[in-house]
Amino acid sequence: MEKASKLYFSIGEVSKKIGVEAYVLRYWESEFHQLRPRKNSSGRRIYTKDDMKLLRQIYDLLRVRKYTLEGARQALQGEQEKPADRKAERDELLRLRLFLENIRRQLA
C-alpha cells in the first residue's frame, strides 16, 4: 500500500527539510509577506507544499546566493511581477486596441 502524500507539515518537519531552525522560519514569516502559513485549531503553524517551495526559494536566496533580506524580498517580488512579461502584455493590448479602433472607424 502506497503512503499518501502529506498535505500539511509541522514547523519541526519543515525545519528539518529546509535545514534551518524553527525560529528562523518564524523570523522569515515576519520578513517575507508572501510566507503566511495557516494555523490549526490549537494555534500551531501548518505549512503546505507551496509554503515549502517558497521557503526553499528564500533559503536559496539568503543562504546559497548570499542575498540580503531586502535583496531577497526584491528578487521574490520580481519573480511574481515579471516586468518583461508585463511589457509584452501591454504591447499586445495596445496592438489589439489599435486593431479594434480601426474596425470601429471602418464601421462608422
GUBA-715436 format. One line per 8 residues: number of its first residue (from 0); for each residue x, y, z of N, C-alpha, C, O. Coordinates in Angstrom, 1 decimal. Layout:
GUBA-715436
NUM> X,Y,Z,X,Y,Z,X,Y,Z,X,Y,Z  ... $
***
This chain:
GUBA-715436
0> 0.8,-1.2,0.0,0.0,0.0,0.0,0.9,1.2,0.0,1.8,1.4,0.8  0.6,2.1,-0.9,1.4,3.4,-1.0,1.0,4.4,0.0,-0.1,4.5,0.4  2.1,5.0,0.6,1.8,6.0,1.6,1.3,7.3,0.9,1.9,7.8,-0.1  0.2,7.8,1.4,-0.4,9.1,0.8,0.5,10.2,1.1,1.2,10.3,2.1  0.6,11.1,0.1,1.4,12.3,0.3,0.8,13.3,1.3,-0.4,13.5,1.2  1.6,13.8,2.1,1.1,14.7,3.2,0.7,16.1,2.6,1.3,16.5,1.6  -0.4,16.6,3.1,-0.8,17.9,2.6,-0.3,19.1,3.5,0.0,20.2,3.0  0.0,18.8,4.8,0.4,19.8,5.7,1.6,19.3,6.5,1.7,18.1,6.8 $
8> 2.5,20.2,6.9,3.7,19.8,7.6,3.8,20.7,8.8,3.5,21.9,8.8  4.3,20.2,9.9,4.6,21.0,11.1,5.8,21.8,11.0,6.6,21.6,10.0  6.0,22.7,11.9,7.2,23.6,11.8,8.5,22.8,12.0,9.5,23.1,11.4  8.4,21.7,12.8,9.6,20.9,13.1,9.9,20.1,11.8,11.1,20.0,11.5  8.9,19.6,11.1,9.2,18.8,9.9,9.8,19.8,8.8,10.8,19.4,8.1  9.2,20.9,8.7,9.7,21.9,7.7,11.2,22.3,8.1,12.0,22.5,7.2  11.4,22.5,9.3,12.7,22.9,9.8,13.8,21.9,9.4,14.8,22.3,8.9  13.5,20.6,9.5,14.4,19.6,9.1,14.6,19.5,7.6,15.7,19.4,7.1 $
16> 13.5,19.6,6.9,13.5,19.5,5.4,14.3,20.7,4.8,15.1,20.5,3.9  14.1,21.9,5.3,14.7,23.1,4.8,16.2,23.2,5.3,17.0,23.7,4.5  16.4,22.8,6.5,17.7,22.8,7.1,18.0,24.1,7.9,19.2,24.5,8.0  17.0,24.6,8.5,17.2,25.8,9.3,16.4,25.5,10.6,15.5,24.7,10.6  16.7,26.2,11.7,16.0,26.1,12.9,14.5,26.7,12.8,14.3,27.5,11.9  13.7,26.3,13.7,12.3,26.7,13.7,12.2,28.2,13.9,11.3,28.9,13.3  13.1,28.8,14.7,13.0,30.2,15.0,13.3,31.0,13.7,12.9,32.1,13.6  14.2,30.4,12.8,14.5,31.1,11.6,13.3,31.2,10.7,13.0,32.2,10.0 $
24> 12.5,30.1,10.7,11.3,30.1,9.9,10.3,31.1,10.4,9.7,31.8,9.6  10.2,31.2,11.7,9.3,32.2,12.3,9.7,33.7,11.9,8.9,34.5,11.7  11.1,33.9,11.9,11.6,35.2,11.6,11.3,35.5,10.1,10.9,36.6,9.8  11.5,34.5,9.3,11.3,34.7,7.8,9.8,35.1,7.6,9.5,35.9,6.7  8.9,34.5,8.4,7.5,34.9,8.3,7.3,36.4,8.5,6.5,37.0,7.8  8.1,37.0,9.4,7.9,38.4,9.7,8.6,39.3,8.6,8.3,40.4,8.5  9.5,38.7,7.8,10.3,39.4,6.8,9.7,39.3,5.4,9.9,40.2,4.6  9.0,38.2,5.1,8.5,38.0,3.8,7.0,37.8,3.9,6.5,36.8,4.4 $
32> 6.3,38.8,3.3,4.8,38.8,3.4,4.2,37.7,2.7,3.0,37.3,3.0  4.9,37.1,1.7,4.3,36.0,0.9,4.2,34.8,1.7,3.4,33.9,1.4  5.0,34.7,2.8,5.0,33.5,3.6,4.1,33.6,4.8,4.4,34.3,5.7  2.9,33.0,4.7,1.9,33.1,5.7,1.3,31.7,5.9,0.2,31.4,5.4  2.0,30.8,6.7,1.4,29.5,6.9,0.2,29.6,7.8,0.1,30.5,8.6  -0.8,28.8,7.5,-2.0,28.8,8.3,-1.7,28.2,9.7,-0.7,27.6,9.9  -2.6,28.4,10.6,-2.5,27.8,11.9,-3.7,26.9,12.2,-4.8,27.2,11.7  -3.4,25.8,12.8,-4.5,24.8,13.1,-5.3,25.3,14.3,-5.1,26.4,14.8 $
40> -6.3,24.5,14.7,-7.2,25.0,15.8,-6.4,25.2,17.1,-6.9,25.9,18.0  -5.3,24.5,17.3,-4.5,24.7,18.5,-3.5,25.8,18.4,-2.7,26.1,19.3  -3.5,26.5,17.2,-2.6,27.6,17.0,-1.2,27.3,16.5,-0.4,28.2,16.4  -1.0,26.0,16.1,0.3,25.6,15.6,0.3,25.9,14.1,-0.6,25.7,13.4  1.5,26.3,13.6,1.7,26.6,12.2,1.6,25.3,11.4,2.2,24.2,11.8  0.9,25.3,10.3,0.9,24.2,9.3,1.3,24.7,8.0,0.7,25.7,7.4  2.3,24.1,7.4,2.9,24.5,6.1,2.4,23.6,5.0,2.3,22.4,5.2  2.1,24.2,3.9,1.7,23.5,2.7,2.9,23.3,1.8,4.0,23.8,2.1 $
48> 2.7,22.5,0.7,3.8,22.3,-0.2,4.2,23.6,-0.9,5.3,23.8,-1.2  3.2,24.5,-1.1,3.5,25.8,-1.7,4.4,26.6,-0.7,5.3,27.3,-1.1  4.1,26.5,0.6,4.9,27.2,1.6,6.3,26.6,1.6,7.3,27.4,1.7  6.4,25.3,1.4,7.8,24.7,1.4,8.5,25.2,0.1,9.7,25.4,0.2  7.9,25.3,-1.0,8.5,25.8,-2.2,9.1,27.2,-2.0,10.2,27.5,-2.4  8.2,28.0,-1.4,8.6,29.4,-1.1,9.8,29.4,-0.1,10.8,30.2,-0.3  9.8,28.6,0.9,10.9,28.5,1.9,12.2,28.1,1.2,13.2,28.6,1.6  12.1,27.1,0.3,13.3,26.7,-0.4,13.9,27.9,-1.3,15.1,28.0,-1.4 $
56> 13.0,28.7,-1.9,13.4,29.8,-2.6,14.1,30.8,-1.7,15.2,31.3,-2.0  13.5,31.1,-0.6,14.1,32.0,0.4,15.4,31.5,0.9,16.4,32.3,1.0  15.5,30.2,1.2,16.7,29.6,1.7,17.8,29.8,0.6,18.9,30.2,0.9  17.5,29.5,-0.6,18.4,29.6,-1.7,18.9,31.1,-1.8,20.1,31.3,-2.0  18.0,32.0,-1.8,18.4,33.4,-1.9,19.3,33.9,-0.8,20.3,34.5,-1.0  18.9,33.5,0.4,19.6,34.0,1.6,20.9,33.2,1.9,21.9,33.8,2.2  20.8,31.9,1.9,21.9,31.1,2.4,22.9,30.7,1.3,24.1,30.5,1.5  22.4,30.4,0.1,23.2,29.9,-1.0,23.8,31.1,-1.8,25.0,31.2,-2.0 $
64> 22.9,32.0,-2.3,23.3,33.1,-3.1,23.8,34.3,-2.3,24.3,35.3,-2.9  23.6,34.3,-1.0,24.0,35.3,-0.1,23.4,36.7,-0.3,24.0,37.7,-0.1  22.1,36.7,-0.6,21.4,37.9,-0.8,21.1,38.5,0.6,21.1,37.8,1.6  20.9,39.8,0.7,20.5,40.4,1.9,19.0,40.2,2.0,18.3,39.8,1.0  18.4,40.5,3.1,16.9,40.3,3.3,16.2,41.2,2.2,15.2,40.7,1.6  16.6,42.4,2.1,16.0,43.3,1.1,16.2,42.8,-0.3,15.2,42.8,-1.1  17.3,42.3,-0.6,17.6,41.8,-1.9,16.7,40.6,-2.2,16.2,40.4,-3.3  16.6,39.7,-1.2,15.8,38.5,-1.4,14.3,38.9,-1.6,13.6,38.3,-2.4 $
72> 13.8,39.9,-0.8,12.4,40.4,-1.0,12.2,40.9,-2.4,11.2,40.6,-3.0  13.2,41.7,-2.9,13.0,42.2,-4.2,13.1,41.1,-5.3,12.3,41.2,-6.3  13.9,40.1,-5.1,14.0,39.0,-6.0,12.7,38.3,-6.1,12.2,37.9,-7.1  12.1,38.0,-4.9,10.9,37.3,-4.9,9.7,38.1,-5.5,8.9,37.6,-6.2  9.8,39.4,-5.2,8.8,40.3,-5.8,8.9,40.4,-7.3,7.9,40.4,-8.1  10.2,40.4,-7.8,10.4,40.4,-9.2,10.0,39.2,-9.9,9.5,39.3,-11.0  10.1,38.0,-9.2,9.6,36.8,-9.8,8.1,36.8,-10.0,7.6,36.2,-10.9  7.4,37.4,-9.0,6.0,37.5,-9.1,5.5,38.4,-10.2,4.5,38.1,-10.8 $
80> 6.2,39.5,-10.4,5.7,40.5,-11.4,6.2,40.2,-12.8,5.4,40.5,-13.7  7.4,39.8,-13.0,8.0,39.6,-14.3,7.8,40.8,-15.2,6.9,40.7,-16.1  8.5,41.8,-15.0,8.4,43.1,-15.8,8.4,42.9,-17.3,7.6,43.5,-18.0  9.2,42.0,-17.8,9.3,41.7,-19.2,8.0,41.2,-19.7,7.5,41.6,-20.8  7.3,40.3,-18.9,6.0,39.8,-19.3,5.0,40.9,-19.3,4.1,40.9,-20.2  5.1,41.7,-18.4,4.1,42.8,-18.3,4.2,43.8,-19.5,3.2,44.2,-20.0  5.5,44.0,-19.9,5.7,44.9,-21.1,5.1,44.2,-22.4,4.5,44.8,-23.2  5.3,42.9,-22.5,4.8,42.2,-23.6,3.3,42.2,-23.6,2.7,42.4,-24.7 $
88> 2.7,42.0,-22.5,1.2,42.0,-22.4,0.7,43.4,-22.7,-0.3,43.5,-23.4  1.4,44.5,-22.3,1.0,45.8,-22.6,1.1,46.1,-24.1,0.1,46.7,-24.6  2.2,45.7,-24.7,2.3,45.9,-26.1,1.2,45.2,-26.9,0.6,45.7,-27.8  0.9,43.9,-26.5,-0.2,43.2,-27.1,-1.5,43.9,-27.0,-2.3,43.9,-27.9  -1.8,44.4,-25.8,-3.0,45.1,-25.6,-3.1,46.4,-26.4,-4.2,46.7,-26.9  -2.0,47.1,-26.6,-2.0,48.3,-27.4,-2.3,47.9,-28.9,-3.0,48.6,-29.5  -1.7,46.8,-29.3,-1.9,46.4,-30.7,-3.4,46.0,-30.9,-4.0,46.4,-31.9  -4.0,45.3,-29.9,-5.4,45.0,-30.0,-6.3,46.2,-30.0,-7.3,46.3,-30.7 $
96> -5.9,47.2,-29.2,-6.7,48.4,-29.1,-6.7,49.1,-30.5,-7.7,49.6,-31.0  -5.5,49.2,-31.1,-5.4,49.9,-32.4,-6.2,49.1,-33.5,-6.9,49.7,-34.3  -6.2,47.8,-33.4,-6.9,46.9,-34.3,-8.4,47.2,-34.2,-9.1,47.4,-35.1  -8.9,47.2,-32.9,-10.3,47.5,-32.7,-10.8,48.9,-33.1,-11.9,49.1,-33.6  -9.9,49.9,-32.8,-10.2,51.2,-33.2,-10.3,51.3,-34.8,-11.1,52.1,-35.3  -9.5,50.6,-35.5,-9.5,50.5,-36.9,-10.9,50.0,-37.4,-11.5,50.5,-38.3  -11.3,48.9,-36.8,-12.6,48.3,-37.1,-13.7,49.2,-36.9,-14.6,49.4,-37.7  -13.6,49.9,-35.7,-14.7,50.9,-35.3,-14.8,52.0,-36.4,-15.9,52.4,-36.8 $
104> -13.6,52.5,-36.8,-13.6,53.6,-37.9,-14.2,53.1,-39.2,-14.9,53.8,-39.9  -13.9,51.8,-39.5,-14.4,51.3,-40.8,-15.9,51.1,-40.7,-16.6,51.2,-41.8  -16.5,50.8,-39.6,-17.9,50.5,-39.4,-18.7,51.8,-39.3,-19.9,51.8,-39.6  -18.0,52.9,-38.9,-18.7,54.2,-38.7,-19.1,54.9,-40.0,-19.7,55.9,-40.0 $
***
